[in-house]
Amino acid sequence: MSSSERPDSPYLVIAAEIRARISSGELRPGDRAPSIRQIVQRWGVAVATATRVTATLRDEGLVETKVGSGTVVSTPGNRKRTAVARPSPEPRKPVSAEGSLHRKQLLRKAIEVADREGLDAVSMRRLAVALGTAPMSLYRHVANKDELLTRMADETFGELDLPEPGSRGWRAELELHARQHWQLCRRHLWLPRIISFTRPLLAPNMMAQTEWVLSALGGLGLPMDIRMREALTLHALVLTMALSVAEEVEAEQNTGVSHDGWQMARSRDLLDSGRFPLLAGVPGDIAANLDELFEYGLARHLDGFAVLVAQASRKDAGNSGTGP
């Protein structure tokens, strides 16, 4: 807590309540701690405030994030000993051999926080504490949070390692690109929230991916506007499915209820009523298996695009033919 913050700041008050529940044993190690969404709903605060509550408890070692379980109470051995009922500032320390912060270090730390806690947990103040530097020093590397998010997205797209296009055929090329993009969004669930089609991020690594798709579609007799539309459509297919993955992971972590459990609780009465016999006969895991749904959507999309490619090929053949 900084010297300018009051001890009755909302996030500190809420953190103290949850801390007391942990100390009293009401919340035991391994129990699910209040999620950010639950804090917002129960105490009527903003998401940013709820995020600070969780970050405060995590910095004290009272809670931790576990994949598939959300935020849970940590075991006593993982907790920090604190002399006061709030976290002490971390000591300042150099973050590189030269003792200065580099932009790449900032981006990797921001990505790490977003991967573990979600995009709402990323703030300049939070990153400054994690990196052991002053918040204002971060603005030497990014002008504002919007630029930080853009550079985070671009940094993650730099993880993709696509070979030179042109040797596998257009369909295999697009499948390779889409699947790598899909796995990238699976690793970084926050990524689809940053990307816009109407106001695209002009970032080198992301632009290189579009350039790769345009090159993979070369030599098919397709005009550039069609090639660009295909690049955007393929991108949209991946992002739409990836958003569903992120929403399902968040819902399961916040509620503790799996998709199957949610479906059984919400729809069983209607399905058993006899009004929807076709829906009642659909296997329950069809919607839940998003990897299979992605593969189905990708295959059907490329089936349709293949028709357009064939039409362009026949048109080229007709235009290149010689007259009698």
N, C-alpha and C positions, 0 to 999 in steps of 0.2 A: 504494500500500500504506500503510495507517495504521501509526502507531508501535506499536500493540498487536499487530500481526500478525507472526508469525515468518516468516523467509525460507524455512523448510521447510514452510510451509503447503501442503497438497496441490495447491491450484489454481495456486500459484506454481511448484511443482516441475513440474507437467504443462506449464504454459505455457512454462517454460524448455526442456523437451525439444522441444516443437514449434518454439519459436523457433530452437533449435539446428539443427533439420532444415531450416528455411527459410534460415538463415545459411549452411549448408554447401552449399546448392543441391540437397539431396535433394528438397525441395519447391520447385518453381519457380513464378514468377508465372503465375497462371491455373490452377495445379493445385488440385484439391479438397483443402481442409484437413480434418482430422478433424472430423466432425460431433459435436454434443452427444451423440447416441446412441452413436457410436463411442467417444468419450472415456469414457462411462459403462461400456461393455462392456470396453474395453481396460484401463483403470486401476481399475475397480471402485469408482468414486466415485458420489456422488449426482448427480441431474440439476442441482441447484442449484450444485454444485461445478463440473460440466462447463460450465454456463452462464457461470460466472465466468471460466473458462479462455478461452472464446471471446471474452467481453467484454474481457478483458485484452489479448488479441492484437489485437482490433479497435481498442481505444483507442490501441495503439501504431502502428496503421496497417499491421500485418503481414498482416492478413486483411480481407476485405470480403465483404458479402453481395450476390450477384447473382441476380436473379430467374431461375428455371429452372436455376441451377447450384449453388445453396446457398452455403456459405462457401468462398471460394477465396483463395489467396495473392495479395495485392495486388502491383501493379507497384512497383518501387523509388521512382518519383516520387511515389507516394501515401503513402509511409511517413514517420513522424515520426522525427526524430533524437533519440535518448535517450542520456543520459550513463551510465545504468545499465541493467541487464538487466531492468528492470521499469518500468511506466508511472509517471510522476510525477503527483501530484494536479493537476488542472486549477485554474488560478487562479480565485478567487472573483470573480464579476462580477454586477452587477445584471441581473435578468431582465425588468425592465419599466422604463418611463420613470420610475416612482416609486422604483425600486430595490427593490421587494418582489415576492414571488412571488404570483401570483393562481392560484386553483384551476383556471381554464380552461387556463392555461399548463401546469400540472402534468398535467392530463388529456390535452392534446394531445401532450405529450412522451411520456407513458406509452403512448398509442395508437401513436405513431410507433415506439417501441421494439418493441411487440408486433407491429406490422405487419411490421417488418424482421427481427426475430429470434425471434418467438414469445412466447407468454405467460409461459413459464418465465424469460425474461430480464428481466421486469419486477420490480424490487425497489425499495424505498425508497432504499437506498444508491445503486443505479445511477442512479435519477432525480435524486437530490441532486447527484451528480457532473455529470450532463448539464446541470442547471439552475444549477450554480454556487452551491449553497447547502448548508446543513447538513441532514443527514437528519432531525433532530428538527423542523426548521422545517416539513417537509411535513405533520406531524401537526396543524398548525393548520387544514389544509384537508380532511383525511380522517382518520378515527379509526384505521383499520387497513387492511391490504391488501384485506380483503373489501369494505370500503366503496369503496376505490379501484377495484376491478374492477367493482363495480356502477355507479359513476359513469362509468367508461370506456365500458361498454356503453350507458348512457343517452346519453352524448355522441355515440356513433356513430349511434344511432337518430335523433338530431336532424338527421342529414344527409338523411333522407328528406323529400321535398317532395311530399306528396300533395295533390291539389286537393280542394275540397269534395265529399263523396260525394253521390250521388243523381241525377246527370244522365246516367249512362252505362248504367244497368241493372246488376243485381246481379252478373252474371257478369263483365262488363268491369271492374267495380270490384274484384272479388276477384283477377282476373288482374293488374291494375295493381299492387295491393298486394303480391301474392306475388312478382312479378318485381322490384319495387324492393327488397323484402326479400332476395331471392336475390342481386342485385347487391351489396347491402350486405355480405352474408356473403362474397361473392367478394373484396371489397376488404379485409375484415378477417377473415382465416381463423380467428383465435382466438375470434371472437365466439360461435359456437355452444357452445363449452366453458363459457361463463359462465352461460348461460340454463338455468333449471330450470322444469319445469311443476309439480312438487309443491311447490316452495318458490320461487314466482315473485319476481322482483325488482320491488319497488314503486318504480319510477322514472318520473318524469313523461313523458319522451319515449316510453318503451316503453308506458306505459299509454295514451298518446294514440293509438298505433297500434291497440291493441285496441279502443279507443273508436271509431276510424274504421271498423273492420270491422263492429262492432255497428250503427253508423249506416247503413252501406252495405246491411245486411240488413233495414233497417226497411221496413215496408209490404208485407212478403211473407206476413203472417199466421203468422209463426213465433214461438213463445214464446221468451222471453229465454234459457232454458237451452239451447235448440237453437242459437240465434245464438252463444252463448258457446262451445258445443262446436265449432261450425264455425270460429270464430276460432282456437281452440286447435289444431284439426286442421290447418288451413291453415298455421299457424305451425310445427307439428311436421313437416309435409311439407318445408318449406323447410329447417329446421334439420337434419333427417336427411340430406338430400342434401348440405347444406353441410359437414357433418362428414366425409362421404366425400371431398369436394373437398380439405379440409384434410389429411386422412390421406394422400391420394394425393400432394399436393404435398410433404408432409414425407417420405414414403417415397422419392420420386424424388430429392429433394435429399440425403437421407442415404445412399442407395445408388448414385446415379448411373445407375440403371436405369429406363427408361421403363416405362409400363404394358404396352406392346406387348412390350417385351423381357422383362419379368417373365413375362407370359403364355406366351410362346414357350418360355422356359426351364422353366417349371413344369408346363405342361399338354400340351405337344406329344406326348409319348410316349403319354399316356393317350388323347388325341384320335385319334392315328393307329392305336390298337390295334383299332379297329372296334367297341369295346364301347359307344360313345356316338355313334352316327351322326348324331343330331339336333344334339347340341351341336357336333360337328365341322363341321357346315354353317353354324353361326352366324358372321356376320362378326365379326372380332376386335375391332373398335372399338365394338361396341354398349355394353359396360360402361364403356369409357374415356371416351366422350363424355357427360359428366355434364350438360352444358347441355341436350342433347337428351333425356336421361333425365328431367331435371327437368320439361321441357315436357310430356313424355308423362304423367308422374305427375300434374301439375297438371290437364291436360285430362281425364284419366280420373276424377280425383277430382271435378271440377266437373260432369262428366257425371252422376255418381251423385248429387251434391247437387241437380242440376236435377230429378231424380225426386222428391225430398223437397219441393222448392219447388212442383212441379206438384200434388202431393198436397195440400199446404196450400192452394193456390189453389182446387182443386175443393171442398175442405171449406168454405172461406169462402163460395164461391158457393152451396153447398147450404144453409149456415146463414142466408144473407141472402135466400134465395128466399122468396116468400110462398106461403101455403097456398091450396088451391082455394077 
